[in-house]
Amino acid sequence: MTRGALITAGGSGTRMGAGVPKQYLDLMGLPVLARTIQAFQTHALIDVIVVTVPPGDEEYCRSRIVVPFGLTKVRDIVPGGATRQESVLNGLQAIQDTSVVAIHDGVRPLVGEDVITRSLKAAEASGAAVACVPVKETVKRRIGPRLDTVPRWDLWLAHTPQTFRTNLILEAHRRALQDGFSATDDASLVERLGLPVEVVEDSEENIKITTPADMEIAAVVLARRCREG
């Protein structure tokens, strides 16, 4: 069985306000994207990695991210599309020879080894799995001028990796393209086929870096991990 990772890093990161895409920003001595790829590079179960980047950034990613940091499992760097969904499909076409693929945001550098392992195992067993954290705060739904409280006991926040049997997620993406269906994550495309998606409980440390405050939080987490060894 061949297991792959598809790292999506095609965004421009405009909310960061840094002038460069957030995946290339320095995070305690390494670019964010390099740290993210490194989590899969060092994972014993991952055989091959494909990275999507903004069109035109392929050589930059290879020469400034992949080669300098010894990310030897990266087989292909492919241009992303106009949307994340298009970018993922581009990447899937480059990694379709795998049995299972973990799709992961390039700006989630704090993903844990254990959640990658459990996500892979769950997808191998059931076909699809998503790293999630339970909703802990009270959730409100606005209905006109008033608010209603939404029961939270069965609510989860979806993270990545979102991990699938490769042929399944490819079919889900191709069906969505054919039907003109857009979604905010890959699991939604499997759900619309009527197939189950397993929950893999994640750590709240696996944050998605979107704003400068997220960079500060990530630095604190990394510093603590370094102290703990």
Order of alpha helices (4+ residues) and beta strands (2+ residues): beta-beta-beta-alpha-beta-alpha-beta-alpha-beta-alpha-beta-beta-beta-beta-alpha-alpha-beta-alpha
